[in-house]
Amino acid sequence: MASSSYKKYEIRKRDPNPKTTALLVIDMQNYFASMAKPILSNAITTINLCREASIPIFFTRHCHKSPADYGMLGEWWDNDLIFDGTVDSELIPEIGRLSKPDEVVEKNTYSAFENTRLHEMLVEKKVEEVIITGVMTNLCCETTARAAFVKGYRVFFSTDATAPSDSEMYEATLKNMAYGFAYLVDCKRLQQGLFGKGMK
């Protein structure tokens, strides 16, 4: 997706504060590898920028262990789900290499906050702001961003390190995010905001 298109939706501008920010890398798993491929480089750049800025990073891994945790997803997706223990459930190798075991949060629905310890983990690290990256722009990323906003976090939503199911969904999410939930950022703006310099 062309990240430049998001500027038409921008209502507010702000830079994240590295002292109170965490990066959430949502569901960059083998199941979504083909969808994630176009943003993989930008996702890695975002992770590396945050590591350089000493920003905590959490990687979510969507997986199901039994029908008891399917929720509405089983009905909605006709049980085409990501099952724990499969190759599909593992992080994409390029992303997995950048993660640490204590940074991985398992989830079983769209929001990374629902039925997880993510909120408590962020509170422990005194996080007040989150940057959202990953897949899908219009499902798990958007739902997590909305949940974060409702919980009182300042939200930054990546326009070039989230991957959508299609371009119309991408545009709709960015419009919604900018209107009511999140500041829009891309790799270039993130680097400028964190370090005061442009991309090399």
KOLKOLTI-288036 format. One record per residue (C-alpha): x, y, z. Coordinates in nm, 2 decimals. Layout:
# KOLKOLTI-288036
       px       py       pz
        X        Y        Z
...
This chain:
# KOLKOLTI-288036
       px       py       pz
     0.00     0.00     0.00
     0.12     0.35    -0.08
     0.18     0.51     0.26
     0.16     0.85     0.11
    -0.21     0.81     0.06
    -0.27     0.84     0.44
    -0.19     1.21     0.45
    -0.53     1.29     0.31
    -0.69     1.15     0.62
    -0.46     1.31     0.87
    -0.64     1.53     1.13
    -0.37     1.54     1.40
     0.01     1.50     1.41
     0.22     1.39     1.70
     0.54     1.19     1.76
     0.56     0.90     2.00
     0.75     0.94     2.33
     1.01     0.66     2.34
     1.01     0.67     2.72
     0.65     0.57     2.75
     0.58     0.39     2.42
     0.56     0.02     2.33
     0.55    -0.14     1.98
     0.28    -0.40     1.91
     0.36    -0.64     1.62
     0.03    -0.81     1.55
     0.01    -1.16     1.41
     0.31    -1.16     1.17
     0.27    -1.54     1.13
     0.31    -1.79     0.85
    -0.06    -1.81     0.80
    -0.05    -1.45     0.68
     0.28    -1.47     0.51
     0.16    -1.38     0.16
    -0.04    -1.09     0.29
     0.25    -0.97     0.51
     0.52    -1.00     0.25
     0.47    -0.65     0.10
     0.51    -0.49     0.45
     0.78    -0.72     0.59
     1.07    -0.49     0.52
     0.89    -0.19     0.68
     0.78    -0.41     0.98
     1.15    -0.51     1.03
     1.25    -0.14     1.00
     0.99    -0.04     1.26
     1.11    -0.31     1.50
     1.47    -0.21     1.45
     1.39     0.16     1.51
     1.21     0.07     1.83
     1.49    -0.15     1.95
     1.74     0.14     1.88
     1.51     0.37     2.09
     1.49     0.11     2.37
     1.11     0.09     2.32
     0.95    -0.24     2.46
     0.82    -0.47     2.18
     0.54    -0.73     2.20
     0.47    -0.98     1.93
     0.12    -1.13     1.92
     0.06    -1.48     1.79
    -0.30    -1.57     1.71
    -0.38    -1.93     1.77
    -0.65    -2.17     1.89
    -0.61    -2.47     2.12
    -0.96    -2.61     2.13
    -1.32    -2.53     2.02
    -1.37    -2.37     2.36
    -1.16    -2.07     2.25
    -1.30    -2.03     1.90
    -1.56    -1.77     2.00
    -1.74    -1.62     1.71
    -1.43    -1.67     1.49
    -1.53    -2.03     1.43
    -1.86    -1.94     1.29
    -1.74    -1.63     1.10
    -1.45    -1.80     0.92
    -1.62    -2.15     0.89
    -1.35    -2.29     1.13
    -1.07    -2.19     0.90
    -0.86    -2.09     1.20
    -0.50    -2.09     1.31
    -0.43    -2.38     1.53
    -0.15    -2.38     1.80
     0.14    -2.62     1.72
     0.11    -2.58     1.34
     0.36    -2.42     1.11
     0.09    -2.16     1.03
     0.08    -2.05     1.39
     0.45    -1.97     1.41
     0.59    -1.62     1.36
     0.73    -1.55     1.01
     1.10    -1.65     1.04
     1.23    -1.30     0.97
     1.01    -1.17     1.25
     1.06    -1.46     1.48
     1.43    -1.40     1.48
     1.37    -1.05     1.61
     1.15    -1.16     1.90
     1.23    -1.29     2.25
     1.02    -1.55     2.42
     0.90    -1.32     2.69
     0.78    -1.07     2.43
     0.53    -1.31     2.26
     0.17    -1.28     2.36
    -0.08    -1.54     2.25
    -0.43    -1.43     2.16
    -0.75    -1.60     2.02
    -0.95    -1.31     1.89
    -0.90    -0.99     1.70
    -0.80    -0.77     2.00
    -0.46    -0.83     2.15
    -0.60    -0.71     2.48
    -0.89    -0.96     2.51
    -0.81    -1.27     2.73
    -0.44    -1.18     2.74
    -0.20    -1.03     2.99
    -0.10    -0.76     2.74
    -0.25    -0.47     2.94
    -0.09    -0.58     3.26
     0.25    -0.62     3.08
     0.22    -0.27     2.94
     0.13    -0.13     3.29
     0.43    -0.30     3.44
     0.65    -0.12     3.19
     0.47     0.21     3.25
     0.36     0.23     2.89
     0.12     0.51     2.79
     0.14     0.49     2.41
     0.14     0.21     2.16
     0.25     0.18     1.80
     0.04    -0.07     1.60
     0.20    -0.28     1.32
     0.12    -0.62     1.16
    -0.18    -0.79     1.00
    -0.46    -0.74     0.92
    -0.48    -0.36     0.90
    -0.86    -0.38     0.91
    -0.92    -0.66     1.16
    -0.67    -0.74     1.44
    -0.46    -0.42     1.40
    -0.77    -0.20     1.39
    -0.95    -0.39     1.68
    -0.64    -0.37     1.89
    -0.59     0.00     1.82
    -0.95     0.07     1.92
    -0.92    -0.14     2.24
    -0.60     0.04     2.33
    -0.76     0.38     2.28
    -1.06     0.28     2.50
    -0.81     0.17     2.77
    -0.65     0.51     2.77
    -0.34     0.45     2.56
    -0.23     0.71     2.30
    -0.23     0.51     1.98
     0.00     0.54     1.67
    -0.11     0.34     1.37
     0.15     0.24     1.11
     0.04     0.31     0.75
     0.33     0.12     0.58
     0.39    -0.16     0.83
     0.03    -0.30     0.85
    -0.11    -0.52     0.58
    -0.48    -0.53     0.48
    -0.70    -0.78     0.31
    -0.76    -0.53     0.03
    -0.70    -0.17    -0.06
    -1.05    -0.05     0.02
    -1.03    -0.20     0.37
    -0.69    -0.04     0.42
    -0.83     0.31     0.32
    -1.14     0.26     0.54
    -0.93     0.17     0.84
    -0.69     0.46     0.80
    -0.98     0.70     0.77
    -1.14     0.56     1.08
    -0.82     0.55     1.28
    -0.73     0.91     1.20
    -1.08     1.03     1.27
    -1.13     0.88     1.61
    -0.85     0.66     1.74
    -0.49     0.70     1.63
    -0.22     0.92     1.50
    -0.10     0.79     1.16
     0.28     0.72     1.12
     0.51     0.55     0.87
     0.87     0.44     0.90
     1.00     0.78     0.78
     0.79     0.98     1.03
     0.87     0.73     1.31
     1.25     0.77     1.26
     1.21     1.15     1.24
     1.00     1.15     1.56
     1.22     0.92     1.76
     1.56     1.04     1.64
     1.51     1.37     1.47
     1.65     1.25     1.14
     1.52     1.11     0.81
     1.55     0.77     0.67
     1.89     0.68     0.52
